[in-house]
């Protein structure tokens, strides 16, 4: 990339903005993963288990 091109500022700002967006999305994903792990730990500590599905009724 030539730094003497007239559009170099636009390209650098675009790269910077893209980097910020990607970092923000990564932070959100990590925050949600931590939140889900904490909720699962809380449910396990309270001994909440998944229910077994109801047995289907056999029409006789």
KOLKE-130855 format. One record per residue (C-alpha): x, y, z; residue in one letter. Coordinates in steps of 0.05 Angstrom, whole numbers, plus 5000, padded with zeros to 4 digits. Example, Ala and Ser with C-alpha at 12.3 -4.5 7.8 and 13.67 -1.06 7.14 Angstrom:
2
<pt east="5246" north="4910" up="5156" residuo="A"/>
<pt east="5273" north="4979" up="5143" residuo="S"/>
***
This chain:
60
<pt east="5000" north="5000" up="5000" residuo="X"/>
<pt east="5027" north="5067" up="4981" residuo="X"/>
<pt east="5022" north="5118" up="5038" residuo="X"/>
<pt east="5024" north="5175" up="4987" residuo="X"/>
<pt east="4957" north="5156" up="4956" residuo="X"/>
<pt east="4902" north="5207" up="4967" residuo="X"/>
<pt east="4855" north="5154" up="4997" residuo="X"/>
<pt east="4904" north="5127" up="5050" residuo="X"/>
<pt east="4867" north="5162" up="5106" residuo="X"/>
<pt east="4801" north="5129" up="5087" residuo="X"/>
<pt east="4834" north="5061" up="5084" residuo="X"/>
<pt east="4867" north="5069" up="5153" residuo="X"/>
<pt east="4803" north="5094" up="5185" residuo="X"/>
<pt east="4766" north="5035" up="5154" residuo="X"/>
<pt east="4817" north="4986" up="5182" residuo="X"/>
<pt east="4813" north="5019" up="5250" residuo="X"/>
<pt east="4737" north="5017" up="5251" residuo="X"/>
<pt east="4736" north="4944" up="5229" residuo="X"/>
<pt east="4785" north="4927" up="5284" residuo="X"/>
<pt east="4742" north="4962" up="5336" residuo="X"/>
<pt east="4679" north="4926" up="5313" residuo="X"/>
<pt east="4713" north="4858" up="5314" residuo="X"/>
<pt east="4742" north="4871" up="5383" residuo="X"/>
<pt east="4673" north="4893" up="5408" residuo="X"/>
<pt east="4639" north="4831" up="5380" residuo="X"/>
<pt east="4693" north="4787" up="5411" residuo="X"/>
<pt east="4682" north="4820" up="5478" residuo="X"/>
<pt east="4607" north="4810" up="5474" residuo="X"/>
<pt east="4615" north="4737" up="5457" residuo="X"/>
<pt east="4663" north="4726" up="5515" residuo="X"/>
<pt east="4618" north="4764" up="5563" residuo="X"/>
<pt east="4557" north="4722" up="5543" residuo="X"/>
<pt east="4597" north="4657" up="5549" residuo="X"/>
<pt east="4619" north="4676" up="5619" residuo="X"/>
<pt east="4547" north="4696" up="5637" residuo="X"/>
<pt east="4520" north="4629" up="5612" residuo="X"/>
<pt east="4574" north="4590" up="5650" residuo="X"/>
<pt east="4556" north="4628" up="5714" residuo="X"/>
<pt east="4481" north="4613" up="5704" residuo="X"/>
<pt east="4496" north="4539" up="5694" residuo="X"/>
<pt east="4539" north="4538" up="5757" residuo="X"/>
<pt east="4482" north="4571" up="5796" residuo="X"/>
<pt east="4431" north="4520" up="5770" residuo="X"/>
<pt east="4477" north="4462" up="5786" residuo="X"/>
<pt east="4489" north="4490" up="5856" residuo="X"/>
<pt east="4413" north="4492" up="5867" residuo="X"/>
<pt east="4407" north="4421" up="5841" residuo="X"/>
<pt east="4361" north="4440" up="5783" residuo="X"/>
<pt east="4362" north="4384" up="5733" residuo="X"/>
<pt east="4331" north="4377" up="5665" residuo="X"/>
<pt east="4265" north="4341" up="5665" residuo="X"/>
<pt east="4258" north="4276" up="5628" residuo="X"/>
<pt east="4210" north="4281" up="5570" residuo="X"/>
<pt east="4141" north="4254" up="5583" residuo="X"/>
<pt east="4129" north="4183" up="5559" residuo="X"/>
<pt east="4085" north="4180" up="5498" residuo="X"/>
<pt east="4015" north="4153" up="5509" residuo="X"/>
<pt east="4004" north="4089" up="5470" residuo="X"/>
<pt east="3933" north="4088" up="5442" residuo="X"/>
<pt east="3905" north="4019" up="5456" residuo="X"/>
***
